Amino acid sequence: AAASPSSDMFDEIVMAEERFHGEGYQEGYAEGSHVGVVEGRRYGSLHGAKIGSEIGCYLGFALTWQSLLQKCTDEKNSKKIRALDSLIGMIQKFPYEDPTYDKLQEDLEKIRGKFKQVCSMLNIQSDFRISTERSSLTF
């Protein structure tokens, strides 16, 4: 026997909540995925710029001190120059181009540690900060 028109209408009303729930979920999931990608890209760019600024500051610092210490050839300066060379080598090997590098944070911490060691050897108090306004290295 054929179902009556009122029975079909009743089924549509009862099933509407489930149908709308499914459609809403799919729309929300698609929108959330899109917003997540945009937000992730923005966060990655900002975080990458901060790391690049920090590493660039370390490299400029190391190259400047290396140049200044080349003029003096005593034993104390020789140790400082070796430490600076080590820091510069670590920075040059840092994988800027590969955001999926699994030891990125590990290597960054090693560079920070070496920078602090060099500052200690040079008797310089360092404080590297990045704010939204500017980055600074204070002595």
C-alpha positions in Angstrom: 0.0 0.0 0.0 1.2 3.5 -0.8 1.9 5.8 2.1 -0.4 8.7 2.6 0.8 12.2 1.8 0.4 13.2 5.5 2.6 10.3 6.5 5.4 11.5 4.2 5.1 15.1 5.5 5.3 13.8 9.1 8.5 11.8 8.2 10.1 14.9 6.6 9.3 16.9 9.8 10.7 14.3 12.1 13.8 13.7 9.9 14.4 17.5 9.3 16.3 17.9 12.6 18.7 15.0 11.7 19.1 16.3 8.1 19.8 19.9 9.3 22.2 18.6 11.9 24.2 16.8 9.3 24.2 19.7 6.9 25.2 22.1 9.6 28.0 19.8 10.7 29.4 19.6 7.2 29.2 23.4 6.6 30.8 24.0 10.0 33.6 21.5 9.4 34.4 23.1 6.0 34.4 26.6 7.4 36.5 25.6 10.4 39.0 23.8 8.1 39.3 26.9 6.0 39.7 29.3 9.0 42.2 26.9 10.6 44.4 26.9 7.5 44.3 30.7 7.3 45.1 31.1 11.0 47.8 28.5 10.9 49.5 30.2 7.9 49.3 33.5 9.7 50.8 32.0 12.9 53.5 30.2 11.0 54.5 33.4 9.1 54.7 35.4 12.4 56.6 32.7 14.3 59.0 32.2 11.3 59.7 35.9 11.1 60.5 36.0 14.8 62.9 33.1 14.5 64.5 34.7 11.4 64.9 38.0 13.2 66.5 36.3 16.2 68.9 34.2 14.1 69.8 37.2 12.0 70.6 39.3 15.1 72.8 36.5 16.4 74.6 36.3 13.0 75.2 40.1 12.8 76.4 40.1 16.4 78.8 37.2 15.8 80.2 38.6 12.5 80.8 42.0 14.0 82.6 40.6 17.0 84.6 38.3 14.8 85.7 41.2 12.7 86.6 43.2 15.8 88.6 40.4 17.4 90.6 39.5 14.3 92.9 42.4 15.1 94.0 40.9 18.4 95.8 37.6 18.3 96.4 36.7 22.0 95.2 33.4 23.5 92.0 34.8 25.2 90.8 36.3 21.9 91.7 33.0 20.1 89.1 31.2 22.3 86.5 33.9 21.7 87.1 33.7 18.0 86.7 29.9 18.0 83.4 30.3 19.9 82.2 32.9 17.4 83.2 30.7 14.5 81.3 27.8 16.1 78.2 30.1 16.5 78.4 31.3 12.9 78.8 27.7 11.6 75.7 26.6 13.6 73.7 29.6 12.2 74.8 28.8 8.6 73.8 25.2 8.9 70.3 26.1 10.4 67.6 24.9 8.0 65.8 28.1 7.2 64.0 26.6 4.1 62.6 23.5 5.8 59.7 24.2 8.2 59.2 20.5 8.6 62.7 19.9 10.0 62.1 17.8 13.1 65.0 19.1 15.1 64.4 22.8 14.4 63.6 23.7 18.0 66.5 21.6 19.2 69.0 23.4 16.9 67.5 26.8 17.8 68.1 26.1 21.5 71.7 25.0 20.8 72.2 28.3 18.9 70.7 30.3 21.8 73.0 28.4 24.2 76.1 29.1 22.1 75.1 32.8 21.8 74.8 33.0 25.6 78.2 31.3 26.0 79.8 33.8 23.5 78.2 36.7 25.4 79.6 35.3 28.6 83.1 35.0 27.1 82.9 38.6 25.8 81.6 39.8 29.2 78.4 41.1 27.6 75.0 40.9 29.2 72.6 39.9 26.5 68.8 40.2 26.4 67.1 39.3 23.1 63.4 40.2 23.0 60.9 40.3 20.3 57.8 42.4 20.7 55.1 43.5 18.3 56.7 46.9 17.9 60.3 46.0 17.3 63.1 43.5 18.1 66.0 44.6 20.2 69.3 43.3 21.6 70.4 45.3 24.6 73.8 45.3 26.2 
